[in-house]
């Protein structure tokens, strides 16, 4: 008997080139330029990266700050849409409750009918109708 072994799959590496320096290092370079007033060329020479890389680090740094400060905007119809969703959900739940109520009534009637039929059909000996028998079975 052969045991099926799936082929070993290597993890795919992320697209693009790997960065020369870590994200923390890039943020530190961007902070030096933005907060301390260092020029792109000075930062490039000091940290041994190109001035284009410094520019991209600064753009990433500013983008991170913008995402943190970005306020959540809602459309003017958001409340109406939310109310409509709630109303439709409530309507669906009420419909489900009505179906369950009708099913419950139907099951109660079926139980009553089966008990009635059981009482009428006394030819079947059960523990319930044993005491109704005229003769005691020996």
C-alpha positions, 0 to 999 in steps of 0.5 A: 500500500502506497502512502500519498505524501503531498509535495513539500511546498516552499513559502513564497517570498513577498514580491519586490526586493528586500529592504536593506534596512529594517522598518525601525531604521527607516523610521529613525531616518525619516524622523531625523529629516522631518523633526530635526531638519536634516536634508535628504543628502545629509541623511543619505550620506550619514546613513549610507543610503540613497537620497531617493530611499530617504525620500521614500522613507519620509513618504512612508513615515508621513503616510503612517502618521496620516493613517493614524490621524485620519478621521472616520467619515460617514455618509449622510445616508449611513443612519438611514441604511442602518435603520433599514437593515435593522428594520429588515432584520426585525421583520425577518425575526418576526416572520420566524417567530410566527412560523415557530408559533404555527409549528408549535400549534400544529405539533400540539394538535398532532399530540392531542390527536395521537393521544385520542387515537391511542385511547380509542384503540385499546386493542393494543396493550400498553402500560397506560391501558393495562388497568382498563382491561376487564380481565387480568392477564395471568 
